[in-house]
Structure formats: C-alpha cells, structure tokens
Amino acid sequence: MAEACGKMTGGKRTRKAGKGGRKTRKLSPKLKAWNQKVMAVFREMRAKDKGVSFRAALVEAGKRRKAGKI
C-alpha cells in the first residue's frame, strides 16, 4: 500500500543541520601530560628512524618512566 501511495523514502534518514555530532572526551591532566611525553619520545625516535611505530614509542616511554627519566 505504501509503495502505491509513493510515501516510502527508501530507508534514508536525514539529520538536522547543527544537531548532534561526535563528542570529544575530556582527558585528565595526568593523562594529557603522559600523552605529551609519549609524543615527545615518538618525535625524537622518528627523527632518527622514519620507520618507528607509535607503539614502539609507547614502550620506550614506559621504560623511561620506570627508570625515572621522564
């Protein structure tokens, strides 16, 4: 019946402009500071070797933190 009346929209839904959207999460000051330290280590390692992964920088930053260098 609905097809005959021409009222089907094809299942697409539209959003109103300016409504909703993706929300960003708030980081604690400690987490922000840690992220900055990790990024500094990553940039330092990246300057020496372009093939370094972010994960490798995370591991290295963790080692430095345990050693008390960060």
N, C-alpha and C positions, 0 to 999 in steps of 0.2 A: 504494500500500500504506500509506504513512504517513498519508494522509488518512483511510483507513478505520479506522486504529487510534486516531485523534484525538491524535496526538503533535505535530502541526505547531503552531507558536506564532505564525504569521503574519509571521515575519521580524523581530519586535521583539526587541531585546536590552536587558536591564536592567543598570544599573551598581550595584555595591555602594555603599552609603552611606559617605561619608568616604574613598573611594579616588579617586585620580587628581585630575582637575580641571585648571584652567588655571594655568599657571605664569607668574609675572611675571619680566621680565628685569631684571637688575641694571644700573644706569646708572653710568658712571664719574663721579667727582666733577666733572670738567671739563664733561661733558655735562649734569649736574644744574645746575651753575652757569649754563650757557648757557640752559637751559630757563627758569630763574627770571628771567633778564634779558629773555628774549623775552616772557614772561608779564607782566613789569612794563611793557614797552613796549606790549603789547596792551591792558592795563588803562588805561594813560594815553591811548592813542588812542581806546579805546572810550568813555571818559568824555566826550571831545569830540564823537565821532560814533558813534552806535549801529550804523551800517551797515558799520563797518570789519570786514574779514575777518582771520582769523588769518594768512593768507598775506601780507597787506599789512604786518602787524606783523613778520613774519619778515624781509621785505625791508628794512623800516625799521631793524630791529635790526642787520642785516648792514651797512647803510650806516653806522650809528653806530659799530659795532665797527671798521670800516675807518678811520673818521675819528678813532678813539681816544677817543670819548666814553663808551664802555661798557668 
